[in-house]
Each structure stands twice: as structure tokens, then as C-alpha cells.
């Protein structure tokens, strides 16, 4: 066989190998893009009403982690709208955030998803619709820096807890008092003093991300 013919054959083989590799790379990238879209129903995929948890590198995040003895300091609720995942969350202000954007706010982009054990029973079309109606009335509200149990301002875990309580009649997480948390660490004491001064409302009703995360009404999805 002539050398030119051999070279031609080798070039053709390399071309097709390169085409296959490129094709596989495109498939992987496409799957990454599609991972933020709502797929067909499956217990391993996100659903309306799922609760997502993360932590950030902010001073408040660290203080919450120390006070509640939990790696998670923030949570929100997932809803699927127009084929995409969104997280409704009480930050400043209460708002809707695309899931792929929300993930980037977490420490090392890590997050955990929790779901009601009896999701099919409680998260009906009617209850989801009611949740969305409640959310509509909360959108734009200021973040509650002092964690008060009113609806004037609202914080992340309070947002999630009240939605489940009011739409489904479920208490997802054990309510506590501010004084139940460990306020001894210097980082926590600094935040507490900034927010309350010398008079800490230790009897204030609160719900923490840690308490929701630990609820026996939930299972971990991913």
C-alpha cells in the first residue's frame, strides 16, 4: 500500500475519532444545560415545594451555623415555572431566583434538597396554588434582620415554615426561642449585639434552617 494512501486512511480515522469525541463533549455540555430545566416526573428530580439548603461565607451565615450547630444557614423553596426551576427565598428582599443562579451563592456551590415524605398527599395542585398565592403577598418584603415572628419582615426559614403551615397545615421544623441557641461564640455575640444591643429578646419565637433540615417530615433528595 502506498504511503500516501496510508496517510489518507489515518487522517480519515483521526477525523472520525475527533468527531465522536466532540460529539460526546457536546452531549455532556447539553446535559449540564438541561439539568436546570424541569425534567419528567421522578422521585430523584426536583418537585414543587422541595426545600433547598446552603451556606455562604458571610458573617451572618457563620453566626447562624455556630448558634444552631448546623452547616446550613439558608433555605428556600423550589417551584417549576415555564419548564425551569426557581427558588423562592427570603433575602433582601423576598424574591424569585433561578436555581442555577441560586446555587452559585452557596459556599463551594454546594446545596442539599429535602422533600416531604408524603409529598404526593400534601403538595396537591390546590396546595401548590395556595402557596404561590401566599408567596405573591410576600414578594418584595424586607429581610428580617432581627428574626421577629411577624409578617412585616421575613427571614428565610420563617418564609418556608409559614408557607407549609398555612398551605398544608404542616409544621416543618420545631419552633424555638432565640434564647435556645448557643449565643456564646464571639462571632455570634458580635452579630447579636449589632442587631439587639444589650437587650436580647430571648423569648422571641424563631425557626432556624437547622430545625427545618432536621424535621422528621422530610427526606433528603440530593
Secondary structure, 3 states (H helix, E strand, C coil): CCHHHHHHHHHHHHHHHHHHHHHHHHHHHHHHHHCCECCCCCCCCCCCCCEEEECCCCHHHHHHHHHHCCCCCEEEEEEEECCEEEEEEECCCEEEEEHHHHHHCCHHHCCEEEEECCHHHHCCHHHHHHHHHHHHHHCCCCECCCCCCCCCCECHHHHHHHHHHHHHCCCCCCCEEHHHCCCCCHHHHHHHHHHHCCCCCCCCEECCHHHHHCCCCEEECC
